Amino acid sequence: MNNTVIWLNTKELKHHSSHLTCFCDVIRCLQSLRPYHGLLLLVESSELLNHLPPDASPALVRLVRMYSPLKSLQTLAADADLTVSQVFQLAGHLLYWARATVIYPLCESNVYVIAPDSPTHVSSPLIERFSEHFPGMNLLQVMSDFSLPTSISLKINPLNHPQHQSQLVQMIVWMLQHRLLLQLHTYVYFMPTANGPRLPQERLVRQQSHSMHQSSTRDGSYQSTPDEQFSVSVGGFMGGRAPSESDLSSNISDDVLVTPGSKLNGLPIQTSSSLVSADTEVSFVSALEEEKSSLVREELLADFSDEERTAILKIPAAANPEDLHLLARLCHQGYLRGYHHLEEIMYLENIRRSQLLQLLDKFRDVLVTCETEDPAIAMFYSHSYT
């Protein structure tokens, strides 16, 4: 971020009651903000613009006009023709003056649950206010749908009219504005099994021989590059069987005398020596591919303990170099220690959600997930209703 300063007239915004009572809270919040976070205005954008004086900051005006709870701070910066640093500073002002809060942009995969301090008694003044905004709807009934963690996608019925879906989003926004809902994020822990079965003796011996070969090739003239290693075929692990000499020779009639230069239906017949040569070549290529695949796995798992390697290698997905490389990369970057939720991993590593979810499913035997709130947003839920 640059050090661009945006000066705001202190009369632009009238301070509302908020849990952010001092500027140090705003600074602490901004330190936790990331470009993938979003803003949620606590008042209508038109109302906020109407309360701004004529000499208000043009940057703030553009920000409010381009605002949407569906946009991240990074997207909002691009749409408002501002830098991310400027958006962060403007967000700090809006947070301090209690005109906005921090959320993760609304999308179908978002999971929400009733906030711990939500008023659920029938005499809550929010019930009447909710009915004024959404006639015919009962706040407590809508909140009951989020008694258990529920994603927006589960609440959207494709058979319903688009107006119903729009109303659902508006109700979720309203409940987020009043801190009735809390968003949960998925965090991942790498937990290799402690008492898993040992590798088969044959595979263990093969790995030991591969380790010896790898150490010798490092000292010798052959050393594959990372690009070569990751482009290795895994055909040796497909469970197929190389054609044997008996399989090939059985295609030839026993009554035919096979001699060099003989022909069958005008076509030359391969001799047994050529068949053996082809069989040997196929076996050699298959063994070489399997050996290279093993070297790739050993290279990726070099920093793991023996127990961790054992737990990972017994998973079928470990035979895929791409899946194994992604798992090892996330482990090495520290993303699988319960400190980073899926959305943050997606942003930092430029990974699609579907790709990340597939990886979690493939290696579910060594990965544990849990759902909890984002610490950067959790501070906004310290307010209790009276």
ABEGO torsion letter per residue (X at the ends): XBABBBBBBAAABBBBBBABABAAAAAAAAAABBAABBBBBABBAAAAAAABBAABBAAAAAAAAABBAABBAAAAAAAAGBBAAAAAAAAAAAAAAGABBBBBBBBAABBBBBBAABBABAABAAAAAAAAABBGBBAAAAAAAAABBBBAAAABBAABBAAAAAAAAAAAAAAAAAGABBBBBBBBBBBBBAABBBBBAAAAAAAAAAAAAAAAAAABABBBBAAAAAABBAAAAAGBBBBBAAAAAAABBAABBBBBGBBBGGBBBBBAAAAAAAAAAAAAAAAAAAAAAAAAAAAAAAABBAAAAAAAAABAAAABAAAAAAAAAAAAAGAAAGABBAAAAAAAAGBBAAAAAAAAAAAAAABBBBBBBBAAAAAAAABBBX
